[in-house]
């Protein structure tokens, strides 16, 4: 295998919103490379739709403290409150900065950035839904991704497109660089770099029905987990209430922010029963649970009673065209329904990982539950867990998270690089990876051990046993299934033995990350004997602040998972019963 | 139902030139063309190469030629195309393997038109103001996902790959008509050049090909007209 060596001060892995925002901060101050397995503009930030919250108060009175209150309450009090304060306070400047860089926000008549309602965002600590989400029609993520990439192009940032990072080199607890695979050639590249940021996004592909891209396989968290770094709060996975039935394609909460209503088979607006004050704009965990409950009680629509309707028919053609053009196009394209005239079949879809690589508020990766910093390694965006989202993220706060903490990751890289000397890696630094690849290439192919077979079984069973409602029984069953899948993965084989664009090889490596993500999700969920936010235990239905107001840290322990815990950092808001 | 699919295969490590391979696949009429490609890759021939990511028409990875027309494989359903379904790589860019082309020159052309907001003025502490009407002038071209379906459907681009192509002009349009930008003149100078907007012969292939529904030919015409305002 051909091995090529590069020398940089800093490397950013991933070129979605968080990676690009970090790059803008770091590039002027160091020799920097951004490495992405896709082209930057293919990143899944571009699929985000509804908006990015900031208390600009362009439509009505607002302040960032109310945003912080909503975020903490939305998190079911698991978010670290000092981090939430940073998120909500820095939101305002972050939005303004994006506008200055050219982001084409939708506008109010007075020329200011338009803002809309979104789930769980309120004024005056719960009084009424707030107009807080800054948006560009229903393609806000697309605009953020494009704007950040455009800014990087203007700055001449160095990109390695379609290079997939597959290993990090940490010697004596210090970061020395990463190893990447060039998709077009099969060549191996050693990148010396003493500062490395992982901004690789989520891992929604552990589930069958997901809003996530095929590429979202938990690469960053997987690479670090295999090196002994723990993953935080993995039991908290968000299911978005409105995925297109069966396909899982996201239909933004903005649809309900603009007045859309969820209805069961009888046409009843069932959210009135579950969240009397803000109804359809309750946070996602509550709405997804409500839908799952309606379905299990026989109130679902369709021949199998397994979906509900998102009804936009009363909004009028003009509002739909102006404010929700993309999602209504998805409905027309994939299910051939005209949303102006007919309600849309929806079901909850796997959407967002609240958990991930543990970091402090400066995006520094933590190597244990006591807060030990891993020098030179950073993470931001969905791959990281700060934690600002706790047990349940509010809509719009992920686009905010990527710019606020992406910037902080970039700043931390600058601080670290300016106070340390370059690291070197030996010419055989890629040996672990080349051995792994050669091993995969040499084995004879057998269908039984093919990547799609193992992956399909993984996704089907995670969907069945570790989705919205969980029990000890379902989680224990899934633990056994995962152990069996792990055994089969040891023999995984591929049929493509070529060097050029061998994506089958990469899918095989990604499958190991998916198994890691599933193991940690299920183990953390099994251990947490309470219900909080997105984690709903049918056998432990109450939230238990006395025993469980803490973050989980899942460590790799041979083939099993070891759990440790850390107390939540509280602040202005004492945990209270969460009602809407 | 069984569907016959023909895919133009090319592996640079074993083939001197491309060849058609036929697959008979069990498919649901509501499935996407991308789902068919996955069936081949996952359950028949793992070496089939194509790009894909979001699978719902927003990331721009999987532009290809299906039955002679450029489209995103994830955006078209089996029931919407005639059979046998013929799938080839987009044209005018070098093929790397199977349905994967080298996009370097495409992105180079994009970068040529300075696709970023240029305004040296002091923006102030809050957002710049922009009326909804001014915002609307470039709404259509903000939708571009850089999938290359337009550029690689253009007959001028096929014969002259020095032409910047529709996608680059769309991205210039997005800034030329943005009231906050003040580098229109520089961009229009580039687009007045021999390889710029005036190479367009208004074939409208680009407009038909755009998976985002952008009025690409109209955007090119807007840009041509605007170049007449500079000296």
Interface residues (C-beta under 8 A of the other chain):
Chain A: X38 X39 X41 X42 X43 X44 X46 X47 X56 X95 X96 X99 X100 X101 X102 X104 X105 X106 X107 X108 X109 X110 X111 X112 X113 X136 X139 X142 X143 X146 X150 X151 X153 X154 X184 X213 X214 X215 X247 X249 X326 X329 X330 X333 X334 X335 X445 X450 X451 X452 X494 X495 X496 X498 X499 X500 X501 X502 X503 X504
Chain B: X11 X12 X13 X14 X30 X32 X41 X42 X43 X45 X46 X47 X49 X51 X52 X53 X54 X55 X56 X57 X58 X59 X60 X61 X75 X77 X96 X97 X98 X100 X102 X103 X107 X111 X114 X115 X116 X117 X118 X123 X125 X126 X127 X128 X129 X130 X131 X132 X135 X138 X139 X142 X143 X144 X145 X146 X174 X175 X178 X180 X181 X213
